[in-house]
């Protein structure tokens, strides 16, 4: 998710060919601390994200964005205890804020799926 924020700014994502990782003949040692990339590459964007939309969570807004763009990326917390996961329906619901450990992409929804499941 952090990468999507960065890529959406259209600034400074260079390729390995442009800024190779400095190493020794063994290709094991990382010598990048001894090399500072040329400042002219700061805004030489090789990769960027087009049509990025960042939005606060709202169920109707998520549906609209899926309809317009085909998907919505978000972050969730998957609890390893199994307490908030139902294997019969493959549904997960963690009812607390502030913790994330997975990035997921939503591609649809089902308004008839009951939250009790």
N, C-alpha and C positions, 0 to 999 in steps of 0.2 A: 504494500500500500504506500509506503514511503517512496518507493521508486516511482509510483504513478504520479505523486505530487511533484517530484523532481523532473520527470520526463515531460510533464505538462507545462513546465516553464520555458521549454525550448532553449535551455542554456547548458552548455558544458558537458555533454555526454560524448566523450571521445572514444575512439575504437582502440583496440590493442595495437593495431598497425600504426596509429598516430602517436600513441604514447605507450611503447612497449614496457613491460615490467622489467626493470634492470635486475640482472642476476649474474651469477658467475658461470664458468664453464660446466659446472655440475647441474645447473638449472634447479638447484635446491635452495640456494640462499636468496632471500628477498633483499635487494639493495635499494629499494625505492626511497628510503629515507635519505640517500645520498644524491638523489636526482630531483630536481624541481622541473616539472613540465613547463614548456614555453608558454608564457602568459597569453600569447596570441590564440591559443587553443581554448581559452576560457569560455568563449561563446561560439565555438566551431561545433555546432550540433550535428552529430551523425545519426542520432536516434532521438525521436521525440514522440509524444503522444498527442494525437489529434482529437478534437472534439471531447475533451475531458470536461466533465461536469461534476462539481463537488457540492454536496447537499447534506443538510442535516436530515436525520431519519424521519420519515413520514411515510406510512404505508401507501397512501395514494401517490405520493411523489415517486416512490420506488417503482410502482406499477407503471406510471407514466414514462419513467426513464427506461424501463425494460421495453416498453412498447416502442419508444423512439430509437433506442440504441441497440436493443437486442440483449443487453445484459447490464448488470449492476454489480460492482465489486464492493465487498464489505468485509469487516472483520468481526469474528465471533469468538466466544470462549467455549471450548469443548471440555467438559468436566470428565476426568478419567475415572471417577468413581462409578459411573453408570447410573447414578441417582437421577440425572436429568435427561437420560437417553432411553428411548423405547425401541428395542431391536425389531419388534413386530411391524412397526410402521416406518422405521429409520428416521424417526423424528427426535429432535433435540431441542430443549428449551432450558436455558440457564437464566433464571429470573433476577440476576444481579448485574449491576453496572461496574464499569471501570477496569475490567480485566479482559484481555484478548490473547489468543494463542493460535488462531487460524485465520487465514485470508480465504474467502470463498467468493465465487461468482454466481449470482442469481440469474436464472434464465427464464423464470416463469413463476406462477403462483396458482394457488387453488383456493378461491374464496369459500368453497364448501368444506374445506378441511377443518374440522373442529379443533380448537386449541386444547381441549381436554385429552386429545390423543397424544 
